[in-house]
Amino acid sequence: MYTEGMKTTEDRSSMSAMRQSTDTLRVGVVGLGYVGVPLVNLAARKQHPVVGIDVDTKKIASLNTGAYKGTELYIQPEYLHKQQVSVGVDFSALRAVDVIVICVPTPVTKDFHPNLEPVKNACKAIAPHLQKGQLVVLESTVNPGVTRSIVVPLLEHAGLQAGRDFSVAHCPERINPGDTKWNVSNIPRVVGGLNQQSLELAQQFYASVLDAPLKPMQTLEEAEAVKIVENSFRDINIAFVNELARSFTRLNIDVVNVIEGASTKPFSFLAHYPGMGVGGHCIPVDPYYLIEQARANGFYHDFLSLARRINNDMPSFLFDRLGVALNEHKLPVNGTPVALLGLSYKPGVGDTRESPALVLLEKLQSAGADLHIFDPYIPERSTGTSLNSALKGAKVLVLATAHPEFGALDFMALKQDGLEIVVDGRNFFDKSAVQAAGLTYVGVGR
Ligand SMILES: NC(=O)c1ccc[n+]([C@@H]2O[C@H](COP(=O)([O-])OP(=O)(O)OC[C@H]3O[C@@H](n4cnc5c(N)ncnc54)[C@H](O)[C@@H]3O)[C@@H](O)[C@H]2O)c1
């Protein structure tokens, strides 16, 4: 499948000629995760032959056997096999494509420094195979300047010159795993190019796969900044309501009721809700990329840094609140049976990257709680096989992820079984129903 019908280097004409028939573009996707796999499937559905490359041989095997799992529409295995797709670990397959899209991770280190190694490694692996006329697009989230100052020089290592021999663009992905409305196909995008030709080629490629508007940006750096700003905006707004939650706990005011009151204003207020922390591969990660880059250029992002600190502290806040509630019930953390519901960073997915539930888990573990864990999306990390088995005999219920499966609990019955305290890390339960059952309710700011 890699070579069948593919053009050779010699007979592939320039990108502009390639663009005359966008319906037959050969697409290479490097990095097959939450972002890469939906793109592979989307491009294939738009009749582009697709090569997917990843360094993880287990993942390649699971994609090839159809065992790869995900909730997003364009991640379903049946999309992969019915289309002209091949996946593997051999970067030389990229020689035969027209467009290479890089979708590798951009994490932070344990002490919150950007880790661009996957991006650098992907570029180094692509470079020897780069062909004249190809377009390389970086979709991974990066701080402004990475595409121009890191990606381009690594690709040029092959002796080809960016902007002359090959084109380069940045088109940040905005996918929201688990979202049933917004997906890789219908989310509007922005794109920036190294030069005019790069921009135009990228626009043509994305126009051939997306069913959504595409906004051209003036520069690569603007396109890179858009994504970081979007996620920082969300991080800051969540930090604000998390701070309110902490303050209102002292003032004995229900922050959720207040936010709902403020939401009646029809303009200039955008409701965000507090919770026990921010997780995932984007919101708690991306701001650090800007913070570090700005610092290297002599600017300190107080606001962004504070938001990160507030959100990172939320599992500790909830743990402390649990300690207060246990104390009131004359119970120690050590040895008390605690049902921890949810490990993933958000409802409906099994992704635990940067999940605050893991921070809380660690705190409960090191304090000696008798933990019973259940996450329906992560059976391998659950201690029991069902919700009921996790709740059996628990004195404390801690909800860390608002999975819909946790929505129908019978608090009266749980109280009869010995439950005393409900710690609602997502303000998910009906507080009055919990209290009406005679249980102590601990929410985030309520
Ligand atoms: N997950 C999201 O919701 C989301 C949304 C929008 C943007 N993004 C951004 O997209 C990028 C990818 O995120 P993701 O969630 O898909 O990551 P992921 O971890 O799910 O997948 C990345 C894949 O890249 C592979 N990989 C790592 N190094 C590689 C290399 N050198 N060569 C080839 N493959 C390599 C990994 O094995 C993995 O399979 C990140 O920059 C992220 O910030 C993620």
The ligand as an SDF file (V2000), in Angstrom:
LIG
                    3D

 44 48  0  0  0  0  0  0  0  0999 V2000
   -5.1350   15.3220   22.8870 N   0  0  0  0  0  0  0  0  0  0  0  0
   -5.7640   16.4320   22.5810 C   0  0  0  0  0  0  0  0  0  0  0  0
   -6.9070   16.6330   22.9930 O   0  0  0  0  0  0  0  0  0  0  0  0
   -5.1270   17.4900   21.6990 C   0  0  0  0  0  0  0  0  0  0  0  0
   -5.9540   18.4590   21.1280 C   0  0  0  0  0  0  0  0  0  0  0  0
   -5.3770   19.4190   20.3230 C   0  0  0  0  0  0  0  0  0  0  0  0
   -3.9920   19.4280   20.1280 C   0  0  0  0  0  0  0  0  0  0  0  0
   -3.2260   18.4880   20.7060 N   0  0  0  0  0  0  0  0  0  0  0  0
   -1.7940   18.5400   20.4510 C   0  0  0  0  0  0  0  0  0  0  0  0
   -1.4960   17.5650   19.4470 O   0  0  0  0  0  0  0  0  0  0  0  0
   -0.2270   16.9630   19.6990 C   0  0  0  0  0  0  0  0  0  0  0  0
   -0.3960   15.4690   19.7910 C   0  0  0  0  0  0  0  0  0  0  0  0
   -1.2020   15.1730   20.9120 O   0  0  0  0  0  0  0  0  0  0  0  0
   -1.9020   13.7680   21.0980 P   0  0  0  0  0  0  0  0  0  0  0  0
   -2.8670   13.9470   22.2070 O   0  0  0  0  0  0  0  0  0  0  0  0
   -2.3880   13.2270   19.8000 O   0  0  0  0  0  0  0  0  0  0  0  0
   -0.6680   12.8910   21.5930 O   0  0  0  0  0  0  0  0  0  0  0  0
   -0.6440   11.3010   21.7790 P   0  0  0  0  0  0  0  0  0  0  0  0
    0.3370   11.0370   22.8390 O   0  0  0  0  0  0  0  0  0  0  0  0
   -2.0220   10.7690   21.9060 O   0  0  0  0  0  0  0  0  0  0  0  0
   -0.0730   10.7740   20.3940 O   0  0  0  0  0  0  0  0  0  0  0  0
    1.1620   11.1190   19.9080 C   0  0  0  0  0  0  0  0  0  0  0  0
    1.7720    9.9460   19.1700 C   0  0  0  0  0  0  0  0  0  0  0  0
    3.0250   10.3680   18.6440 O   0  0  0  0  0  0  0  0  0  0  0  0
    3.9170    9.2780   18.7620 C   0  0  0  0  0  0  0  0  0  0  0  0
    5.2830    9.7690   18.6940 N   0  0  0  0  0  0  0  0  0  0  0  0
    6.0370   10.2890   19.6820 C   0  0  0  0  0  0  0  0  0  0  0  0
    7.2440   10.6480   19.2090 N   0  0  0  0  0  0  0  0  0  0  0  0
    7.2380   10.3280   17.8970 C   0  0  0  0  0  0  0  0  0  0  0  0
    8.1930   10.4530   16.8750 C   0  0  0  0  0  0  0  0  0  0  0  0
    9.3950   10.9960   17.1190 N   0  0  0  0  0  0  0  0  0  0  0  0
    7.8910   10.0150   15.6380 N   0  0  0  0  0  0  0  0  0  0  0  0
    6.6830    9.4640   15.4060 C   0  0  0  0  0  0  0  0  0  0  0  0
    5.7310    9.3190   16.3310 N   0  0  0  0  0  0  0  0  0  0  0  0
    6.0020    9.7670   17.5690 C   0  0  0  0  0  0  0  0  0  0  0  0
    3.5630    8.6100   20.0540 C   0  0  0  0  0  0  0  0  0  0  0  0
    4.0120    7.2680   20.0840 O   0  0  0  0  0  0  0  0  0  0  0  0
    2.0480    8.7340   20.0490 C   0  0  0  0  0  0  0  0  0  0  0  0
    1.4370    7.5990   19.4850 O   0  0  0  0  0  0  0  0  0  0  0  0
    0.3070   17.6350   20.9620 C   0  0  0  0  0  0  0  0  0  0  0  0
    1.1160   18.7110   20.6100 O   0  0  0  0  0  0  0  0  0  0  0  0
   -0.9400   18.1530   21.6310 C   0  0  0  0  0  0  0  0  0  0  0  0
   -0.6930   19.2650   22.4530 O   0  0  0  0  0  0  0  0  0  0  0  0
   -3.7590   17.4930   21.4790 C   0  0  0  0  0  0  0  0  0  0  0  0
  1  2  1  0
  2  3  2  0
  2  4  1  0
  4  5  1  0
  4 44  2  0
  5  6  2  0
  6  7  1  0
  7  8  2  0
  8  9  1  0
  8 44  1  0
  9 10  1  0
  9 42  1  0
 10 11  1  0
 11 12  1  0
 11 40  1  0
 12 13  1  0
 13 14  1  0
 14 15  2  0
 14 16  1  0
 14 17  1  0
 17 18  1  0
 18 19  2  0
 18 20  1  0
 18 21  1  0
 21 22  1  0
 22 23  1  0
 23 24  1  0
 23 38  1  0
 24 25  1  0
 25 26  1  0
 25 36  1  0
 26 27  1  0
 26 35  1  0
 27 28  2  0
 28 29  1  0
 29 30  1  0
 29 35  2  0
 30 31  1  0
 30 32  2  0
 32 33  1  0
 33 34  2  0
 34 35  1  0
 36 37  1  0
 36 38  1  0
 38 39  1  0
 40 41  1  0
 40 42  1  0
 42 43  1  0
M  CHG  2   8   1  16  -1
M  END
$$$$
